[in-house]
């Protein structure tokens, strides 16, 4: 997919170093320390699992990269991570947008919106009932974008987590 000067593509094994760079920046954004070796193992395993699998096959988690041309240099400037799930009440596939990140140097240029539009199109093509995402309570910029694009905040369910050792 191409949206203006942004191209969205499924991450492949040749993209792992760019994805790891952005993934570490994403973790730092949320207060985690960068860990290149662990990130490389984590991301590499997941990308290789999805690489080469056609979108029509049973769903697996997928990473997508947003690419743009900056001063004659093509580079990845954002990523998203989609995870398949099931809406048991609707008895249909759904996708959870687990991670969405755009490099701080290129924010407010429509890259996050392009990633979201791509995710929506991908979910529709897969026959999904919906695309769900979550964000931090204090991430006002992301929340404003989600509302602008028609996302509705969940008011019916509360989510609970229990951290495991």
Backbone bond lengths (Angstrom), bond angles and torsions (degrees), N, CA, C in turn:
res aa  C-N    CA-C-N  psi(-1)  N-CA   C-N-CA  omega(-1)  CA-C   N-CA-C  phi
1 X - - - 1.451 - - 1.508 108.96 -
2 X 1.302 116.31 142.54 1.453 121.23 174.30 1.517 108.38 -127.03
3 X 1.325 116.82 131.90 1.456 122.57 -179.04 1.526 106.17 -128.27
4 X 1.341 116.63 94.99 1.459 119.48 -174.63 1.512 109.11 68.81
5 X 1.316 116.69 -122.90 1.458 119.42 178.21 1.528 111.59 -100.31
6 X 1.343 117.06 18.22 1.463 122.10 178.42 1.522 108.37 -110.85
7 X 1.299 116.09 132.08 1.454 122.08 176.74 1.526 108.00 -116.77
8 X 1.330 116.92 131.27 1.468 122.14 179.62 1.522 107.86 -108.38
9 X 1.322 116.12 128.18 1.469 120.94 -179.29 1.515 109.87 -142.01
10 X 1.335 114.85 147.28 1.463 120.25 174.12 1.522 108.52 -61.38
11 X 1.321 116.73 136.32 1.461 121.01 178.58 1.525 109.27 -69.34
12 X 1.307 115.59 139.38 1.457 121.38 177.21 1.525 108.76 -124.73
13 X 1.308 116.59 178.54 1.464 120.33 -177.85 1.528 111.67 -59.25
14 X 1.327 117.89 -30.82 1.473 119.57 -179.96 1.533 112.55 -73.22
15 X 1.346 117.01 -12.93 1.465 121.85 -177.68 1.528 113.60 -99.89
16 X 1.314 117.47 0.78 1.468 120.23 -170.61 1.526 112.20 -58.89
17 X 1.320 118.64 -41.26 1.472 119.00 -177.84 1.529 110.95 -64.16
18 X 1.336 118.28 -39.06 1.463 120.92 177.63 1.528 110.48 -67.16
19 X 1.321 116.64 -41.66 1.462 120.37 179.56 1.524 110.86 -65.36
20 X 1.311 117.87 -41.50 1.474 121.35 178.48 1.527 110.24 -62.70
21 X 1.340 117.48 -40.65 1.475 121.12 177.90 1.528 110.14 -58.20
22 X 1.321 116.76 -48.69 1.465 120.94 -179.90 1.523 111.79 -69.14
23 X 1.319 116.99 -37.77 1.464 121.62 179.46 1.529 110.92 -61.89
24 X 1.328 117.18 -42.63 1.465 120.47 177.27 1.532 111.17 -64.17
25 X 1.333 117.19 -39.83 1.472 120.65 177.14 1.530 110.20 -63.98
26 X 1.326 116.54 -38.64 1.468 121.82 177.12 1.524 110.35 -62.10
27 X 1.310 117.64 -45.76 1.463 121.50 179.24 1.530 110.49 -62.77
28 X 1.330 117.06 -40.15 1.466 120.55 178.21 1.528 110.72 -64.46
29 X 1.340 117.00 -38.00 1.461 121.77 177.61 1.528 110.04 -55.68
30 X 1.331 117.21 -36.30 1.461 122.04 179.86 1.534 112.74 -95.53
31 X 1.327 116.94 17.20 1.459 120.81 171.68 1.516 116.20 86.41
32 X 1.321 117.82 9.63 1.465 120.76 178.49 1.522 110.01 -91.88
33 X 1.313 116.06 151.38 1.462 120.91 176.95 1.525 109.55 -76.40
34 X 1.332 117.28 141.58 1.463 118.69 177.11 1.534 109.79 -66.04
35 X 1.307 116.18 145.70 1.465 121.57 178.98 1.524 106.81 -147.58
36 X 1.321 115.41 85.41 1.463 121.45 -173.59 1.525 112.65 -58.54
37 X 1.315 117.93 -44.59 1.471 120.25 -177.58 1.527 111.42 -63.66
38 X 1.314 116.55 -47.34 1.471 120.19 179.56 1.521 111.52 -66.35
39 X 1.325 116.61 -40.72 1.463 121.09 178.71 1.527 110.31 -62.90
40 X 1.325 116.70 -41.33 1.461 120.58 179.25 1.531 110.90 -61.13
41 X 1.318 117.09 -44.19 1.460 120.47 178.52 1.530 110.74 -66.17
42 X 1.319 116.24 -46.39 1.470 122.07 -178.44 1.526 111.13 -60.57
43 X 1.322 116.52 -53.51 1.462 121.92 -177.51 1.522 110.65 -69.40
44 X 1.314 116.97 -44.53 1.463 120.57 -177.80 1.511 112.67 -56.22
45 X 1.325 116.92 -45.79 1.467 120.25 179.72 1.517 111.60 -61.69
46 X 1.315 117.14 -41.39 1.463 120.63 -177.23 1.526 112.68 -72.11
47 X 1.316 116.83 -39.89 1.460 120.26 179.20 1.523 110.13 -67.15
48 X 1.312 117.46 -42.14 1.458 119.73 179.87 1.520 111.96 -64.81
49 X 1.333 117.29 -32.70 1.469 120.60 177.25 1.521 110.53 -63.84
50 X 1.324 117.43 -40.48 1.463 121.28 -176.86 1.523 113.14 -87.02
51 X 1.341 118.08 -22.47 1.462 121.05 -176.17 1.517 111.10 -59.66
52 X 1.280 114.41 135.86 1.451 120.45 176.24 1.512 114.13 80.65
53 X 1.318 118.48 -7.25 1.463 119.80 178.33 1.524 108.58 -86.63
54 X 1.310 115.80 124.60 1.460 120.79 179.17 1.523 109.89 -66.33
55 X 1.326 116.14 149.84 1.460 120.73 -179.68 1.520 112.22 -61.16
56 X 1.334 117.78 -23.94 1.461 120.98 -177.85 1.528 112.34 -77.39
57 X 1.327 117.88 -16.68 1.459 121.09 -178.57 1.525 110.23 -74.33
58 X 1.347 117.95 168.47 1.472 119.20 178.70 1.524 110.30 -49.76
59 X 1.322 115.98 139.29 1.465 119.53 -172.45 1.519 113.86 -68.18
60 X 1.323 115.01 139.42 1.462 123.91 173.10 1.523 107.03 -130.78
61 X 1.322 117.80 157.99 1.475 118.94 175.54 1.527 110.64 -56.87
62 X 1.313 116.05 143.30 1.462 121.26 -176.37 1.530 110.77 -137.10
63 X 1.326 114.87 143.46 1.456 121.77 171.84 1.527 107.99 -108.07
64 X 1.327 115.37 140.75 1.458 121.99 175.88 1.519 108.10 -126.90
65 X 1.333 115.09 144.34 1.460 121.70 178.50 1.519 110.45 -114.34
66 X 1.316 115.35 143.49 1.464 122.54 171.37 1.517 107.01 -99.76
67 X 1.312 116.07 123.66 1.463 122.76 -178.91 1.521 108.90 -112.58
68 X 1.320 115.63 145.40 1.461 120.28 174.31 1.518 108.75 -147.59
69 X 1.314 115.43 163.89 1.456 122.20 179.64 1.520 107.67 -100.02
70 X 1.325 116.85 110.97 1.466 121.93 178.88 1.514 109.12 -111.70
71 X 1.315 115.89 110.08 1.472 122.04 179.55 1.521 111.92 54.27
72 X 1.327 115.92 44.39 1.462 120.49 178.28 1.509 114.67 80.48
73 X 1.323 117.32 2.44 1.459 122.19 -178.15 1.528 109.43 -114.77
74 X 1.315 117.49 115.28 1.464 121.25 178.23 1.522 108.51 -78.43
75 X 1.349 115.08 123.72 1.458 117.59 178.72 1.520 111.33 -147.36
76 X 1.327 114.35 155.60 1.453 121.01 176.93 1.521 108.22 -75.52
77 X 1.348 115.68 131.62 1.465 120.35 -176.89 1.526 112.43 -122.27
78 X 1.328 116.76 -2.67 1.456 120.07 178.86 1.519 110.39 -166.72
79 X 1.331 114.62 163.17 1.463 118.79 176.08 1.521 109.81 -148.87
80 X 1.323 114.27 162.05 1.460 120.72 170.61 1.524 108.24 -142.44
81 X 1.316 114.00 155.01 1.466 122.62 -178.68 1.522 107.76 -124.84
82 X 1.315 117.19 116.23 1.459 123.15 179.61 1.521 109.88 -106.53
83 X 1.322 116.16 133.44 1.462 122.28 -179.02 1.527 108.56 -122.43
84 X 1.344 117.11 128.39 1.462 118.51 178.59 1.518 111.34 -75.47
85 X 1.311 115.34 148.89 1.459 122.27 175.25 1.521 107.15 -149.89
86 X 1.311 116.14 -172.13 1.454 120.86 -179.28 1.518 109.27 -132.80
87 X 1.311 116.17 134.46 1.449 120.61 168.86 1.524 104.72 -91.07
88 X 1.310 116.56 102.12 1.457 119.95 -174.55 1.520 111.97 -67.34
89 X 1.326 118.67 -31.50 1.460 120.18 179.15 1.531 110.97 -68.16
90 X 1.317 116.52 -41.89 1.463 120.71 178.45 1.536 111.19 -83.33
91 X 1.339 116.49 -13.76 1.470 123.06 -176.40 1.529 111.09 55.59
92 X 1.341 114.49 46.51 1.463 120.70 -179.40 1.519 110.23 -140.91
93 X 1.307 113.50 158.01 1.448 121.84 173.79 1.525 109.61 -63.81
94 X 1.322 116.55 145.93 1.453 122.26 169.28 1.522 107.05 -138.05
95 X 1.296 117.10 159.65 1.464 122.10 176.43 1.516 108.44 -118.31
96 X 1.332 114.48 140.22 1.457 121.85 175.47 1.518 107.45 -110.04
97 X 1.332 115.75 121.37 1.454 119.89 176.17 1.532 106.57 -83.67
98 X 1.308 115.06 98.06 1.465 121.79 -173.45 1.526 111.98 -74.08
99 X 1.320 116.74 -43.50 1.468 121.30 -176.18 1.519 109.30 -137.00
100 X 1.318 116.02 141.09 1.461 123.43 173.67 1.518 106.26 -144.71
101 X 1.330 116.15 125.67 1.460 119.57 -177.67 1.516 109.56 -146.92
102 X 1.337 115.28 138.86 1.463 122.47 174.06 1.520 107.11 -126.47
103 X 1.321 115.92 133.66 1.464 121.95 178.76 1.528 109.74 -53.48
104 X 1.317 116.24 135.24 1.469 120.90 -175.20 1.531 113.06 -59.32
105 X 1.328 118.18 -26.12 1.464 120.90 -178.23 1.526 113.34 -72.54
106 X 1.340 117.62 -13.23 1.467 119.99 -177.30 1.531 112.52 -128.17
107 X 1.306 116.81 19.21 1.465 119.11 178.94 1.526 110.45 -69.81
108 X 1.331 114.83 159.24 1.467 123.97 -179.64 1.530 112.37 66.89
109 X 1.339 116.19 29.97 1.461 121.69 176.43 1.529 111.27 -119.87
110 X 1.328 116.86 11.97 1.453 120.29 176.98 1.517 115.50 88.21
111 X 1.317 117.54 6.34 1.463 120.34 -176.91 1.527 111.22 -70.72
112 X 1.323 118.12 -43.45 1.465 120.41 177.81 1.520 110.08 -62.61
113 X 1.330 117.20 -42.00 1.467 120.49 178.23 1.525 110.73 -62.92
114 X 1.329 117.43 -39.16 1.471 120.72 177.76 1.527 110.53 -63.75
115 X 1.324 117.33 -41.86 1.468 120.71 177.21 1.532 110.46 -62.12
116 X 1.320 117.25 -43.67 1.461 121.02 179.82 1.528 111.59 -64.41
117 X 1.325 116.87 -42.53 1.474 119.51 177.90 1.524 110.56 -62.61
118 X 1.335 115.85 -39.67 1.467 119.25 177.73 1.529 109.98 -63.07
119 X 1.328 116.96 -44.99 1.471 121.08 179.76 1.522 110.70 -59.27
120 X 1.322 117.06 -42.61 1.463 121.01 178.93 1.527 111.22 -63.15
121 X 1.336 116.82 -45.72 1.464 120.54 178.90 1.528 110.88 -62.54
122 X 1.321 116.16 -43.87 1.465 120.76 178.30 1.527 110.45 -60.17
123 X 1.333 116.99 -46.12 1.469 120.78 -179.19 1.528 110.76 -62.77
124 X 1.325 117.39 -41.81 1.473 120.14 177.13 1.528 110.93 -61.00
125 X 1.350 116.88 -46.63 1.467 120.66 -179.98 1.519 111.83 -59.57
126 X 1.327 117.02 -31.68 1.467 120.56 -178.45 1.531 112.01 -82.61
127 X 1.344 116.75 -3.39 1.455 120.74 179.68 1.519 113.80 83.36
128 X 1.312 116.70 16.14 1.469 120.58 -177.05 1.520 111.58 -68.63
129 X 1.311 114.41 151.02 1.462 122.60 177.15 1.520 110.91 -79.48
130 X 1.349 116.84 -30.80 1.462 119.15 -178.95 1.520 111.30 -164.63
131 X 1.328 113.04 168.01 1.459 123.37 172.19 1.521 106.05 -120.25
132 X 1.318 116.59 124.78 1.461 121.86 -178.29 1.526 108.74 -117.45
133 X 1.316 116.81 145.08 1.458 121.01 176.41 1.513 109.58 -142.97
134 X 1.297 115.97 166.05 1.458 122.61 176.88 1.521 108.02 -136.20
135 X 1.313 115.42 154.59 1.457 120.14 175.28 1.527 108.45 -148.25
136 X 1.302 114.81 163.43 1.460 120.02 179.00 1.530 110.09 -64.79
137 X 1.320 115.71 147.33 1.466 120.92 -179.49 1.526 112.31 -58.48
138 X 1.332 117.48 -29.70 1.456 120.30 -176.20 1.538 113.25 -98.10
139 X 1.320 117.89 7.35 1.461 120.50 179.55 1.540 108.66 -88.84
140 X 1.319 114.93 74.38 1.470 121.63 -174.89 1.524 111.93 -63.72
141 X 1.330 118.26 -35.95 1.466 120.59 -178.98 1.527 110.56 -63.46
142 X 1.329 116.97 -45.26 1.467 120.38 178.97 1.520 110.31 -64.87
143 X 1.319 117.00 -43.68 1.465 120.14 -179.54 1.527 111.37 -60.81
144 X 1.314 116.99 -40.15 1.468 120.43 178.89 1.529 110.55 -63.34
145 X 1.322 117.09 -41.51 1.462 120.44 177.92 1.520 110.83 -64.02
146 X 1.319 117.24 -45.01 1.471 120.34 -179.19 1.533 110.47 -60.46
147 X 1.306 116.55 -44.37 1.477 119.61 178.88 1.533 110.76 -63.24
148 X 1.320 116.20 -43.09 1.465 121.43 179.76 1.527 111.18 -58.94
149 X 1.330 116.60 -34.93 1.467 120.62 -178.83 1.528 113.09 -88.81
150 X 1.332 117.01 4.64 1.455 119.93 174.31 1.518 116.25 97.67
151 X 1.311 117.99 8.00 1.469 120.38 177.54 1.524 109.13 -75.91
152 X 1.313 115.99 143.49 1.458 122.58 -177.95 1.527 108.80 -115.53
153 X 1.324 115.87 131.51 1.465 120.03 179.36 1.527 110.01 -68.80
154 X 1.302 115.83 133.41 1.467 122.69 178.86 1.525 109.31 -67.84
155 X 1.294 116.55 125.84 1.466 121.17 179.26 1.527 111.98 -116.53
156 X 1.330 116.81 -13.10 1.463 120.25 -172.82 1.529 112.96 -86.35
157 X 1.321 117.18 -40.18 1.467 121.14 -175.85 1.524 110.77 -109.40
158 X 1.299 115.82 144.39 1.456 122.55 169.11 1.515 106.45 -107.80
159 X 1.300 116.20 139.79 1.456 120.67 179.15 1.523 109.29 -102.47
160 X 1.307 116.42 136.94 1.450 122.94 178.95 1.525 108.09 -120.24
161 X 1.315 115.79 144.60 1.471 121.78 179.52 1.519 108.81 -126.37
162 X 1.287 115.15 147.75 1.454 120.92 169.19 1.514 106.77 -129.36
163 X 1.321 115.61 118.62 1.452 119.86 179.26 1.518 109.13 -73.37
164 X 1.319 115.18 135.86 1.451 121.50 -179.55 1.524 109.87 -109.40
165 X 1.310 115.92 149.81 1.482 120.00 179.83 1.501 111.02 -62.17
